Amino acid sequence: MFRAKYALLLVATALSAGSVPAQLLYTTGFEAPQYVVGQSIDGVDGWFSFISPDANEVVSGNRTATHGRRALSCWGGSPDLQSTGGLLDGAWAHAASVDPAYGTDVIVHVQCNVRIDGPDTGTGPGNDLVSANLIARNGVGGSAYMWMSATGEVYCSADAGGVSNWYALTAPIQLGRYSTLGMTLDYRTHMVTFWVNWVMVGVLPFGGQPGEAFNGAILEFAAYDNPAVIDPSLYRGYWDDLVMVAIPTGCFR
């Protein structure tokens, strides 16, 4: 998976030769010295919290990281997870901006290795009770979402012009095992392509409003806040090897 992380960068660089180069917006493997085991990433290396700043932590070990020694984790039983809108929720964002010279003639790819540990909650979106999520932020135009669920599926959603396409696409994953989740946002067509382990899941519309722009990624852990239905302390989410890259679409002509 570590090698796969850089495949898009290598292809983009090759295609961009002689024109505007691909722009690496941000990448991290949550490694030392910036990231310290047992500490939250809020305020570290450009990360900021939307919800539950202290609920996540950097963890260490070759069984928890896809590369190197460290990964980000959030435990469903953390006392720091806040209840918002019926969810025990934690969300941490990293901003990223595309070179203005690209304008809207650009493709942005967001990718992360994600894992969720815990019991299978059943089938279908109705049993999506706990998830570890990857979100591509798209300014005023709405975002694109991938929910790695305890149902053993990844659900893909996107916002477009005030309309949300929730649970529109699905792909199977294995609980307790990392999968590479990716979203390719094409700002020429306002379509986002979803990938699970480098297999295309499908395409949905996103954004399209004036003034929109890609502005980063969010990592989120969410659990249904009803102990009579689900025990969130049985679940833990992991994230590793996040990468965001912008590719000028002129290199594809």
Order of alpha helices (4+ residues) and beta strands (2+ residues): alpha-beta-beta-beta-beta-beta-beta-beta-beta-beta-beta-beta-beta-beta-beta-beta-beta
